[in-house]
Amino acid sequence: MGIFSQLAVVMLREHRYRPITGSILSIGRQTIFLDPDEAIALVERELGTATRRKTDLEIDTATRVSDRGRFVTDRSFYSLFSDASYRCLDLTDYEGADLVADLCLPIPPTVDERFDFIIDGSTLDNVFDPAMAIRNLARLLKPGGRILHFDRASRRHFVYVGFALSWFHDYYAINGFDDCQVYLAQWDGQPRESRWDFYHYQPVREENGRMTYFGEDRYYYPWRDAFAVVIAEKGAASTSERSPVQFEYRSTIRFEDRDGAREIVRQTVADDTADPYLAAALRFYRSRRPALFASTEQVTLPPEFLHYSPETAYCGSLLPIGQRPSQ
């Protein structure tokens, strides 16, 4: 499991929106694919400053892709911008985890609401029961706490599970989280060396003052590697145990015959809706979180990378650390 520079940028921008403080829980030790100079440069670029010097940074010799001591450790990278305490949870004490638990089994209630920020760096896609695992992660999170997921959204990798974007959106919706922003990240070739293109999954659409909802992510170019990148924030009344129903199988769905085909009708969203999916989708749509990408970070993409559904719109691209845009 690892965090590439493009994913580190997502974390730093979430920190810029609201500082990561208190307690961090990493689900498995993360390889941070940054050497000390790169780590400091990235933090300074995104935040304007780094709180520690190169000589203070711990070097990773424990994770299996640590590149023989070239990269900084995950806890050392977080310490560049946050004073949060660090813990690591894994199935065993593999790579130095200090909390041992099986996320595919119910965790004891004694550990509920212990952490302010949880980093799931491609864990859910490698466990057999990701539904139980995400419930456990939501339980570990304090009210007001946040979780950051980076999990595979394609089968072009050795994972157990490749996720739909709506899988995350619907879970956090039905459990009443205060916010959930879901992105698709795609790239070609080696992830450390590639440009990553990001798309924002947004099932609510506003047209002519009318709010509508279509709750499934549909076609995206399948021959590229892909991550679901998710930021979710727990509320005071959020739950963890509720299971969502996939959009097209909900009792509220209505169909119409169009050109000989039976198609789902977009749902109308009202401010006073009692439907938990619609209410949450509207809340997420009106999130105070700023756009993750600036308009200047958009590039010209091939047409096949842009013909995605309106619910999954291209929003920006990130180059790997040290690579400059071509002129």
C-alpha positions in Angstrom: 0.0 0.0 0.0 1.4 3.4 -0.9 0.7 7.1 -1.4 2.1 8.6 -4.6 2.8 12.3 -4.9 -0.5 12.8 -6.7 -2.4 11.4 -3.7 -0.2 13.2 -1.3 -1.4 16.4 -3.0 -5.1 15.4 -2.3 -4.2 15.0 1.4 -2.4 18.3 1.6 -5.3 20.1 0.0 -7.7 18.6 2.5 -5.3 19.7 5.3 -5.3 23.2 3.7 -9.1 23.3 3.9 -9.2 22.1 7.5 -5.9 21.2 9.4 -5.4 17.6 10.2 -4.9 17.5 14.0 -5.5 15.2 17.0 -4.9 11.6 16.0 -4.1 9.9 12.6 -4.8 6.2 12.0 -3.2 4.6 9.0 -4.7 1.4 7.8 -1.5 -0.5 7.1 1.8 1.2 6.8 2.0 3.4 3.7 5.0 3.6 1.4 5.3 7.4 0.7 6.9 7.5 -2.7 8.8 10.7 -1.9 12.4 11.2 -0.8 13.1 13.8 1.8 13.8 16.6 -0.7 10.6 15.8 -2.6 8.5 15.5 0.5 9.6 18.9 1.7 9.2 20.5 -1.7 5.7 19.1 -2.1 4.6 20.4 1.3 6.1 23.8 0.7 4.5 24.0 -2.7 1.0 23.1 -1.4 1.1 24.8 2.0 3.8 27.4 1.8 5.9 25.8 4.5 7.2 22.6 6.0 7.6 22.3 9.7 10.7 20.0 9.8 14.1 19.9 8.1 15.4 17.2 5.8 17.8 15.8 8.4 14.9 15.3 10.9 12.9 13.0 8.6 12.7 9.3 9.3 13.6 7.0 6.4 11.4 4.0 5.5 13.2 0.7 5.8 10.1 -1.4 6.8 7.6 -1.3 3.9 8.3 -3.8 1.1 8.6 -1.2 -1.6 10.6 1.3 0.4 13.3 1.4 -2.4 16.1 0.5 0.0 15.8 3.4 2.2 15.2 6.2 -0.3 11.7 7.3 0.8 10.5 9.0 4.0 8.2 7.1 6.3 4.5 7.8 6.3 4.5 9.2 9.9 7.5 11.3 9.0 5.7 12.8 6.0 2.6 13.6 8.0 4.8 15.3 10.6 5.9 17.8 8.0 2.5 19.5 8.2 0.6 18.1 11.2 1.2 17.6 14.9 -1.3 14.8 15.0 -0.3 11.6 16.8 0.1 8.5 14.6 -1.1 4.9 14.9 -1.2 2.1 12.4 -3.7 -0.8 12.2 -3.2 -4.0 10.3 -4.3 -7.7 10.4 -0.9 -8.5 12.0 2.1 -6.5 13.1 3.4 -6.6 9.5 5.7 -3.7 8.7 5.4 -2.5 12.3 1.7 -1.9 12.8 1.0 -1.2 16.5 -2.8 -2.0 16.4 -3.7 -5.5 15.4 -7.3 -6.2 14.2 -9.2 -7.9 11.5 -11.4 -5.3 9.7 -13.5 -8.1 8.3 -14.8 -8.9 11.8 -16.7 -6.5 14.1 -14.2 -4.5 16.1 -14.7 -4.2 19.9 -16.7 -1.1 21.0 -13.8 0.0 23.2 -12.1 1.4 20.1 -15.1 3.3 18.8 -14.6 7.0 17.9 -10.9 7.1 18.7 -9.4 8.9 15.6 -9.7 12.3 14.0 -8.3 11.3 10.6 -8.1 7.8 9.0 -6.1 7.0 5.9 -7.3 4.0 3.9 -4.5 3.8 1.4 -5.8 0.9 -0.8 -6.9 -1.5 2.0 -10.6 -2.0 1.1 -9.7 -3.3 -2.3 -7.5 -6.0 -0.8 -9.9 -7.5 1.8 -12.6 -10.0 1.3 -15.3 -8.2 3.2 -15.0 -4.5 2.3 -18.5 -3.7 3.6 -17.6 -4.9 7.1 -14.3 -3.1 6.8 -15.8 0.3 5.9 -18.3 0.0 8.8 -15.4 -0.6 11.2 -13.5 2.4 9.8 -16.6 4.6 10.2 -16.9 3.4 13.9 -13.2 4.2 14.6 -13.8 7.8 13.4 -14.7 10.5 15.9 -17.7 12.8 15.1 -16.2 15.6 13.1 -13.4 13.3 12.0 -12.5 12.5 8.4 -11.5 9.5 6.3 -9.5 9.5 3.1 -9.8 6.5 0.8 -7.6 5.6 -2.1 -9.0 2.3 -3.5 -9.0 0.7 -6.9 -11.8 1.4 -9.2 -10.6 -0.9 -12.0 -9.6 -4.5 -12.3 -6.3 -3.7 -14.0 -4.4 -4.6 -10.9 -4.0 -7.5 -8.4 -6.9 -6.6 -6.1 -9.8 -8.5 -4.7 -12.3 -5.7 -5.4 -12.6 -2.8 -7.8 -15.1 -0.2 -6.6 -17.9 1.8 -8.2 -17.7 5.5 -7.1 -21.3 5.3 -6.0 -20.5 2.5 -3.5 -18.7 5.0 -1.3 -21.1 7.9 -2.0 -24.1 5.7 -1.1 -22.6 4.3 2.1 -21.8 7.7 3.5 -25.1 9.0 2.4 -27.3 6.4 4.0 -25.3 6.7 7.2 -25.8 10.4 7.4 -22.3 11.7 7.1 -21.9 15.5 6.9 -19.9 15.4 3.7 -18.6 13.0 1.1 -16.7 14.0 -2.0 -15.8 11.2 -4.5 -13.3 11.4 -7.3 -12.1 9.0 -10.0 -8.4 9.2 -10.7 -7.0 7.6 -13.9 -3.5 7.2 -15.3 -1.5 5.1 -17.8 1.8 3.3 -17.2 3.7 3.5 -13.9 1.7 5.5 -11.3 4.8 7.3 -9.9 5.8 8.6 -13.3 2.4 9.4 -14.9 0.0 12.2 -15.1 -3.2 11.5 -13.1 -6.5 12.8 -14.5 -9.2 13.4 -11.9 -13.0 13.4 -12.4 -15.5 14.5 -9.8 -18.5 12.2 -9.2 -21.5 14.4 -8.6 -24.9 12.7 -8.8 -26.8 15.9 -8.2 -27.2 18.2 -11.2 -28.7 21.7 -11.3 -30.3 22.9 -14.5 -32.5 26.0 -14.9 -33.0 26.1 -11.1 -34.1 22.5 -10.9 -32.1 20.0 -8.9 -32.1 16.4 -10.1 -30.3 13.2 -9.0 -29.0 10.1 -10.8 -27.2 7.9 -8.3 -25.0 5.6 -10.4 -21.6 6.3 -12.0 -21.7 4.9 -15.5 -19.2 4.2 -18.3 -15.6 5.4 -18.0 -12.6 4.5 -20.1 -11.8 1.0 -18.8 -8.3 0.4 -20.1 -6.7 2.9 -17.8 -5.7 2.2 -14.2 -8.0 3.9 -11.8 -8.5 4.8 -8.1 -11.6 5.9 -6.3 -10.4 8.9 -4.2 -12.9 9.7 -1.3 -13.0 12.3 1.4 -15.8 11.7 4.0 -16.6 13.7 7.1 -18.5 12.2 10.0 -21.3 14.1 11.7 -22.5 14.1 15.3 -25.5 11.9 14.3 -23.8 9.7 11.7 -24.2 5.9 11.9 -22.0 3.1 10.5 -24.2 0.0 10.4 -26.7 0.9 7.6 -26.3 -0.7 4.2 -27.2 1.2 1.0 -29.4 -0.2 -1.8 -28.0 0.3 -5.3 -29.7 3.2 -7.1 -31.7 1.3 -9.7 -33.2 -1.2 -7.2 -34.6 1.4 -4.8 -38.4 1.6 -4.4 -38.4 5.3 -5.3 -37.0 4.7 -8.8 -39.3 5.4 -11.8 -38.8 4.2 -15.3 -39.9 5.6 -18.7 -39.9 4.1 -22.2 -37.6 6.1 -24.5 -36.9 5.1 -28.1 -37.9 1.5 -27.3 -35.7 1.2 -24.2 -36.7 1.3 -20.6 -34.7 4.0 -18.8 -34.5 5.3 -15.3 -35.9 8.8 -14.8 -33.7 11.3 -12.9 -35.2 12.0 -9.5 -36.2 15.6 -8.5 -34.5 16.9 -5.4 -36.2 19.2 -3.0 -34.7 20.9 0.0 -37.3 19.2 2.3 -36.9 15.7 0.9 -37.3 12.9 3.4 -35.3 10.4 1.1 -31.9 9.9 2.9 -30.1 9.4 -0.4 -31.4 12.6 -1.9 -31.0 14.6 1.3 -27.3 13.5 1.6 -26.5 14.0 -2.0 -27.9 17.6 -1.8 -25.8 18.2 1.3 -22.7 16.8 -0.3 -23.4 18.9 -3.4 -23.5 22.0 -1.3 -20.3 21.2 0.6 -18.2 24.0 1.8 -15.1 22.2 0.6 -13.4 24.1 -2.2 -12.9 22.5 -5.6 -10.0 20.1 -5.3 -8.4 21.4 -8.6 -8.0 24.8 -10.1 -9.1 25.5 -13.7 -5.4 25.9 -14.6 -4.8 22.3 -13.7 -7.0 21.1 -16.6 -5.3 19.7 -19.7 -6.4 18.8 -23.1 -7.4 15.1 -23.0 -8.2 12.6 -25.8 -11.9 12.5 -26.6 -12.3 9.0 -25.3 -11.2 10.3 -21.8 -13.9 12.9 -21.8 -17.0 11.0 -23.0 -18.0 10.1 -19.4 -21.4 10.5 -17.9 -22.4 14.0 -16.7 -22.2 12.6 -13.2 -18.5 12.1 -13.5 -16.9 15.2 -15.0 -13.3 15.9 -15.6 -11.9 18.5 -13.1 -8.1 18.5 -13.3 -4.8 16.7 -13.7 -1.7 16.2 -11.5 1.8 15.5 -12.7 4.2 13.5 -10.6 6.5 15.5 -8.3 9.4 17.1 -10.2 7.7 16.9 -13.6 6.7 20.2 -15.2 3.9 20.7 -17.7 5.0 20.7 -21.4 4.9 24.0 -23.0 
